Amino acid sequence: MYVYLPIAELPVQVPLFLALGCMVGFLSGLFGVGGGFLLTPLMIFLGIPPAVAVGTSAAHIVATSVSGAVTQYRRNNVDLKMGGVMLAGGVIGTIIGVEAVRLLRKAGLFDVTVSLTYMIFLGVVGTLMLIESINTWRHAQSTGGKKRKKSGQHSFIDGLPLKMRFQRSKLYMSAIPPAIIGMFVGFMAAIMGVGGGFFIIPAMIYLLRMPTSVVVGTSLFQILFVAVLATILQAVQNKSVDVVLATLLITGGVIGAQIGAMSARRFKGEELRGLLAALVLLVALRVAYDLVVTPAELFNFGPSQVPK
Amino acid sequence: MRVGQFLLRLSLVVWLCVVASHGAAIAGATATLPEAIEADVSARSVSVQADFTGTEIVVFGTVENSRQPSAEAGTYDIIIVVEGTSVPHVVRRKSNLGGLWMNTTSVRFASLPSYYAIASTRPIQDIAELPILTQNQIGFEHVRMVKSGSGRTQPTDAEDLAEFRDAVVRLKKRDGLYIQSDYAVAFVGRSLFRTTIKVPPNVPIGVLKAKVYLFREGRLLGEYKSEVALARAGIERVLHDVAYRHGLLYGLGVVFFAVAAGLASAFAFRRE
């Protein structure tokens, strides 16, 4: 069963894209990430033009993160204050990122930048998460599940001004680090066409030392608003959001996200992080493979319309 | 009486001669009347709707004053070219820089056909000489590709540029947008011919121009042009128009739908 996409200008198989949306939605509900880092490359692989894939995955992230964020909010797992501070940084980062995309495309360096950032960030984040979750798991094995306490490790962050109290996270810290993390995530979101969950979750856990219970909910909250902004910007500036494709992905995605959120309760935090790390590393390796191995076809069509 | 009879016979002979010579003149004229071509496409417009999965265009026509004794005689050659709208294309080439494959050189073509299908009675190089094919832009090697002056990393020599031209054809063939079918045009009588041109679903929407060329012994005897308008219709048209004319409204609409779908599923799956 095929349906013709009005913006991508090609027909796609309906069940295939429903399944893709469902699968990515499941992962997003399970890990608390938007899933853009998986969805965008998979759509391109299935023949969707890259610009449409990036624009439309933002819409999918809105839908899956809304259902995830609402579920988490009901369970009181969202630190609204922390999310708000990050979001403020995120908006600035997104605007800078959109401008960077324009300049890079003009210089013809956009593709390489995307591949390299994917490879480096997914690779580094994936490796760190994997090491951390293996360590935690081994530590838990040897001490019978008692969580390792880390203290006095972020004296640099403690020294920063603009201190705020984040009740839900039980933190009293400067607003600067979360704002900078949010800004960086917004910047990456604009360049890579992803929500940035794979980056924001480790940053919250390892840099901000937020309790794991509020990390997933708060990151979904931040991702939701970044994705809303990205969808509207892509629709207005690039005309690259395909509403029919988005409908297919979202229909599958919201169901998958709910199943994922339910399944998440059955796993321990470090197990989830280990799985997410493995997934992130897999995507990084795939991107690295394409960058390093001699391609069968050296030529390709670039975007014919360079944005002004 | 005899004279009268003679005169009558004479006039009859003269009349017969006149008729005979006139008839010969008609027959002679038939033998030397130039051939011409008339052709058309099966549909002047194709609407692209939600169920569009590509289409087929039948191109048919007739050779006027055909001297061909039968459909199989092969006196005439027909080449049919269907061309999509010409649009700018950027072609990039990867090369290895420090172990990484990245796009380094690019050529910007200001205009080249987004779609190009060619069907003929036999391979085009057997039908006509190169200059004729080049002049009429028949065949992938002769497709009009206008290189744009502006470009950051342009190849300098002609040989390099030819490689980019070849790459365009190769990539377009891979995407099913450049199609060549030798022997696809068939005569169904002494003068009637037809072929079917495949239009893939990923064809860029616009006007397709069909050109039909008639050849005999390598000479171009005539050509005929027609058009097929591919146009969005129904919901496809509405969505496309809104997306391009009212981007903000469209974006907000997509976000609204996404949020509503997300909330609806969160509500539906609520277990408390």
Interface residues (C-beta under 8 A of the other chain):
Chain A: Y2 V3 Y4 P6 I7 E9 L10 P11 A59 H60 V62 A63 T64 S65 V66 S67 V70 T71 R74 A107 G108 D111 V112 S115 L116 V228 T231 I232 L233 Q234 A235 V236 Q237 K239 V241 V243 V244 A246 T247 I250 T251 V254 I255 A257 Q258 M262 D290 L291 V292 V293 T294 P295 E297 L298 F299 N300 F301 G302 P303 S304 Q305
Chain B: V48 Q49 A50 D51 F52 T53 G54 V87 P88 H89 V90 V91 R92 R93 K94 S95 N96 G99 L100 W101 M102 N103 S106 R152 T153 F164 A167 R170 L171 R174 P201 N202 P204 I205 R232 I235 E236 L239 H240 A243 Y244 G247 L248 Y250 G251 L252 G253 V254 V255 F257 A258 V259 A261 G262 L263 A264 S265 A266 A268 F269 R270 E272
